[in-house]
């Protein structure tokens, strides 16, 4: 599958910034995209230099980074940059050379430390691009049900059979816990993190209760927060923060959590296929998380740009967006014929929404009221892309 939109974005940012960072979960296709960018650069007659920091020989070449990099021209690709954050000061010096035309494309799998060090050290010199698994926005011809069932990780989605897809996801979970997390610099027992991740899947689409989760796993609230930070920083969990309005009502203050990829969520919940999902109590939550993530991919929303809103015992809004100076509410409903609820009207009134969009799993769009419209997932993504 071609990923034309993200490819074009990378190429554009490389023309504007001396360094571009591709950040995303393991196995989402960062290296594949980098190779495609490299092939384009070589086709244009530019030199390409690749360093994979998981390769001991490549890491050894960068033992003295200034000596290794200062003479290179063209495009320099550095994969797994999170293993050597000490490279950022060197990149700053190299970026500031007035006569340099060298471009650096760096790839990483963990966000907090990379964002902090990259933003502080390379301020004004670096563009960050978050790479997600496959999404509807990239290819409208993707079969929605298959994407929902398997998720968007390339090897899971493109597997020849459901069994192969399941097998890949099981191995991904194992490798992520036993190898990837330690390589990111975290000392966490793999079994303990597996239990936490699985338990977190049961909170999918719900407000997280740190104390309740800690008691269930016999760990402290601080450990719960640390584990959650690790999974969110590795791009496998999304936290949706609460939005507060100046109203005299008791608003919820804890974040909602989602397993970002629907295929990984299904594996954690031991849901093997769509037939099993149809009879599972998490059917609605699965659809909500899948649709929310597809919207986030299409709009390129970072975690800090996603909000929900809720008032205790009265109503809530799944997603609050600020687009072109307008307040847009989004509700995800697993129903072929959604209806207006008191909760929706309360959200429109309290948040002064310009519109409220209901996203359903079918096709077509229709208006329910002056401010409320139903859209299929494809239709809402297409609508927002064209705005």
C-alpha positions in Angstrom: 0.0 0.0 0.0 1.2 3.4 -0.9 1.2 6.1 1.8 1.1 9.1 -0.5 -0.1 11.7 2.0 2.4 11.1 4.7 5.2 10.7 2.1 4.3 14.1 0.7 4.3 15.6 4.2 7.8 14.2 4.9 9.2 15.5 1.6 7.6 19.0 2.2 9.0 19.2 5.8 12.5 18.2 4.6 12.4 21.1 2.2 11.6 23.5 5.1 13.6 22.1 8.0 17.2 20.8 8.3 16.0 18.0 10.5 12.7 16.1 10.4 11.8 13.5 13.1 9.4 10.7 12.3 7.9 9.4 15.6 5.6 6.5 16.0 5.1 3.0 17.5 7.2 0.1 16.5 6.4 -1.6 13.2 4.1 1.2 11.9 6.3 1.7 8.8 8.7 4.4 9.7 11.7 2.6 8.1 9.8 1.7 5.0 8.8 5.4 4.5 12.4 6.5 5.1 13.6 4.1 2.5 11.1 5.5 0.0 12.3 9.0 0.8 15.9 7.8 0.3 15.0 6.2 -3.1 13.4 9.5 -4.2 16.5 11.4 -3.1 18.9 9.0 -4.9 16.7 9.3 -8.0 17.2 13.1 -7.9 21.0 12.6 -7.7 21.5 13.2 -4.0 23.7 11.2 -1.7 22.0 9.1 1.0 23.6 7.9 4.2 21.8 5.5 6.5 22.6 4.7 10.1 20.5 2.1 12.0 21.5 2.5 15.7 20.3 -1.1 16.4 23.1 -2.3 14.2 26.3 -2.4 16.3 28.5 -1.5 13.4 26.4 1.6 12.6 26.3 2.6 16.3 30.1 2.2 16.4 30.5 4.6 13.4 28.6 7.2 15.4 30.7 6.8 18.5 32.2 10.2 17.5 29.1 11.8 15.9 30.7 15.0 14.8 33.6 13.2 13.0 31.2 10.8 11.4 28.5 13.3 10.2 30.2 16.6 9.5 31.5 15.7 6.1 28.3 14.1 4.8 26.1 15.8 2.2 22.7 15.0 0.9 20.2 13.1 3.1 21.3 11.5 6.3 18.9 9.0 7.9 19.3 7.9 11.5 17.0 5.1 12.6 16.2 4.4 16.3 17.4 7.8 17.5 15.9 7.2 20.9 18.8 4.9 21.7 21.3 7.8 21.3 19.7 11.1 22.5 23.2 12.5 22.9 23.2 13.0 19.1 20.9 16.0 19.4 23.6 18.6 20.4 25.7 17.5 17.4 22.7 17.8 15.1 22.2 21.4 16.3 25.8 22.3 15.4 25.5 20.7 12.0 22.1 22.3 11.3 23.6 25.8 12.0 26.2 25.6 9.3 25.5 28.5 7.0 26.7 26.7 3.8 25.2 23.3 4.5 22.5 21.7 2.3 22.5 18.4 4.3 19.1 17.2 5.6 18.7 14.8 8.5 15.7 12.4 8.8 15.6 10.8 12.2 13.3 8.0 13.2 12.2 7.2 16.8 9.8 5.1 18.7 9.3 6.9 22.0 7.9 10.4 22.3 8.4 12.2 25.6 12.2 12.2 25.9 12.6 12.8 22.1 10.1 15.6 22.0 11.7 17.2 25.1 15.3 16.9 23.9 14.6 17.6 20.3 12.4 20.6 21.0 14.9 22.1 23.4 18.1 21.4 21.5 16.8 21.9 17.9 14.2 24.6 18.5 13.4 26.1 15.1 15.4 23.5 13.3 13.2 20.4 13.5 9.8 19.3 12.4 8.0 16.4 14.2 5.8 14.1 12.2 3.8 11.4 14.0 3.5 8.2 12.0 0.4 6.1 12.7 -0.7 2.7 11.5 -2.7 2.6 8.2 -5.8 4.7 8.2 -8.8 5.4 6.1 -7.6 8.9 5.3 -4.6 7.4 3.4 -6.7 5.0 1.2 -10.5 5.4 0.9 -10.7 2.0 -0.7 -9.6 0.2 2.5 -12.3 -2.2 3.7 -13.4 -0.6 7.0 -14.5 -3.9 8.6 -11.1 -5.5 7.9 -9.2 -2.4 9.2 -11.4 -2.4 12.3 -10.8 -6.2 12.9 -7.1 -6.3 12.3 -6.0 -2.8 13.0 -3.6 -0.7 10.9 -0.2 -2.2 11.6 1.0 -3.0 8.0 1.9 -6.7 8.7 -1.3 -7.3 10.6 -3.6 -5.6 8.1 -1.9 -7.1 5.0 -1.6 -10.6 6.4 -2.9 -13.4 4.1 -5.3 -14.7 6.6 -7.0 -13.9 9.9 -4.8 -16.5 11.6 -1.6 -14.9 10.2 -2.8 -11.5 11.4 -3.5 -12.8 14.9 -0.2 -14.6 15.0 1.7 -11.4 14.1 -0.1 -9.4 16.7 0.6 -11.9 19.5 4.2 -11.9 18.6 4.2 -8.1 18.4 2.8 -7.9 22.0 5.5 -10.3 23.2 8.4 -8.6 21.5 7.2 -5.1 22.5 7.0 -6.1 26.2 10.2 -8.2 26.4 12.5 -6.3 24.0 11.2 -2.9 23.0 10.3 -1.4 26.4 13.7 -2.3 27.8 15.4 -0.8 24.7 13.5 2.4 25.3 15.3 2.6 28.7 12.5 1.4 31.0 13.1 -1.2 33.6 9.7 -2.9 33.9 8.8 -6.5 34.4 7.3 -7.8 31.2 4.7 -9.9 32.9 3.6 -7.0 35.1 3.4 -4.7 32.1 1.4 -7.4 30.2 -1.1 -7.6 33.0 -1.3 -3.8 33.2 -1.8 -3.5 29.4 -4.5 -6.2 29.4 -6.3 -4.6 32.4 -6.1 -1.2 30.7 -7.9 -2.7 27.7 -10.9 -3.3 30.0 -10.9 0.5 30.6 -10.9 1.1 26.8 -13.2 4.2 26.3 -13.6 4.8 30.0 -12.3 7.2 32.6 -9.2 5.7 34.2 -9.4 5.2 38.0 -5.8 5.0 39.1 -6.5 3.7 42.6 -9.0 1.0 41.4 -6.5 -0.2 38.7 -3.7 -0.2 41.2 -5.7 -2.3 43.7 -6.6 -4.8 41.0 -2.9 -5.3 40.1 -1.5 -4.8 43.6 0.6 -1.8 42.6 0.7 1.8 43.7 -1.0 4.7 42.0 2.4 6.1 41.1 3.3 2.8 39.3 0.0 2.9 37.4 0.7 6.4 36.2 4.3 5.4 35.3 3.2 2.4 33.3 0.5 4.5 31.6 3.1 7.1 30.7 5.3 4.5 29.1 2.6 3.0 27.0 1.3 6.4 25.9 4.9 7.6 25.2 5.4 4.5 23.0 2.2 5.4 21.0 0.2 2.3 21.8 -2.2 4.0 24.2 -4.1 7.3 23.8 -5.2 9.5 26.7 -8.1 11.8 25.9 -8.0 14.7 28.4 -11.1 16.3 30.0 -12.2 19.7 28.8 -13.4 22.1 31.5 -16.0 24.8 30.9 -16.9 27.6 33.3 -20.2 26.1 34.4 -21.8 25.3 37.8 -21.8 21.6 37.2 -19.5 18.8 38.5 -17.3 17.9 35.5 -15.2 14.8 35.2 -11.5 15.4 35.6 -9.7 12.1 34.9 -8.6 11.2 31.3 -10.3 8.5 29.2 -8.0 5.8 27.8 -8.0 4.0 24.5 -5.8 1.3 23.1 -4.8 3.1 19.9 -4.8 0.2 17.5 -8.1 -1.8 17.2 -6.3 -5.0 16.2 -4.0 -4.8 19.3 -7.1 -4.1 21.5 -8.8 -7.1 20.1 -5.8 -9.3 20.8 -5.5 -8.0 24.4 -9.2 -8.9 24.8 -8.8 -12.3 23.1 -11.2 -11.3 20.3 -10.2 -13.4 17.3 -12.4 -11.9 14.5 -15.4 -9.8 13.7 -17.8 -12.7 14.4 -16.5 -12.9 18.0 -16.6 -9.1 18.3 -20.2 -8.9 17.4 -21.2 -10.9 20.5 -18.6 -9.2 22.8 -19.7 -6.7 25.5 -16.9 -4.4 24.3 -18.4 -4.1 20.8 -19.5 -0.5 21.3 -16.3 0.5 23.0 -14.2 -1.1 20.2 -16.1 0.9 17.6 -15.8 4.1 19.5 -12.0 3.7 20.0 -11.5 2.6 16.3 -13.5 5.6 14.9 -11.9 8.1 17.3 -8.4 7.0 16.3 -9.3 7.2 12.6 -10.5 10.7 13.1 -7.3 11.5 15.0 -5.2 10.1 12.2 -7.0 12.0 9.5 -6.8 15.3 11.4 -3.3 14.6 12.7 -4.3 15.2 16.3 -1.6 14.7 18.9 -2.6 13.4 22.3 -2.6 16.9 23.8 -5.1 18.0 21.1 -7.8 15.5 21.9 -10.5 16.3 24.5 -13.7 14.9 25.8 -16.3 16.5 28.1 -18.6 15.1 30.7 -20.8 16.1 33.6 -21.4 13.7 36.4 -24.7 11.8 35.8 -25.9 14.1 33.1 -24.1 13.7 29.9 -20.8 13.6 28.0 -19.2 14.3 24.6 -16.8 11.7 23.1 -14.6 14.3 21.3 -14.4 18.1 21.3 -12.6 19.7 18.3 -11.6 23.2 17.6 -11.6 23.7 13.8 -11.3 26.9 11.9 -12.6 29.0 14.9 -15.6 26.7 15.4 -16.4 24.3 18.2 -17.3 20.9 16.9 -18.6 18.0 19.0 -18.3 14.4 17.9 -20.2 11.4 19.2 -19.3 7.8 18.1 -22.4 5.6 18.0 -22.5 1.9 17.0 -26.0 2.2 15.5 -27.4 2.3 12.1 -30.0 4.9 13.2 -28.6 7.2 15.9 -31.1 9.5 17.6 -30.8 12.8 19.5 -30.2 12.4 23.2 -30.5 14.7 26.2 -26.7 14.4 26.6 -26.2 15.8 23.1 -28.5 18.7 23.7 -26.7 19.4 27.0 -23.3 19.4 25.3 -24.5 21.8 22.6 -25.9 24.2 25.2 -23.1 24.0 27.8 -20.2 24.0 25.3 -21.9 26.4 22.8 -21.1 24.0 20.0 -21.5 25.2 16.4 -22.2 21.6 15.3 -22.4 18.1 16.7 -21.4 15.2 14.3 -22.6 11.7 15.1 -20.3 9.1 13.5 -21.9 5.7 12.8 -20.6 2.5 11.2 -22.7 2.6 8.1 -22.7 4.8 5.0 -24.4 8.0 4.2 -25.1 11.2 6.0 -28.4 12.9 7.2 -29.4 15.8 9.4 -31.2 15.2 12.6 -31.5 18.9 13.6 -30.2 22.3 12.8 -26.9 21.5 14.6 -26.8 17.7 14.7 -25.8 15.6 11.6 -25.0 11.9 11.2 -22.1 10.7 9.1 -20.5 7.4 8.2 -16.9 7.2 9.1 -15.7 7.6 5.5 -18.0 10.6 5.0 -16.8 12.5 8.0 -13.2 12.0 7.2 -13.7 13.1 3.6 -15.7 16.1 4.8 -13.0 17.3 7.2 -10.2 16.7 4.7 -11.9 19.0 2.2 -12.6 21.8 4.7 
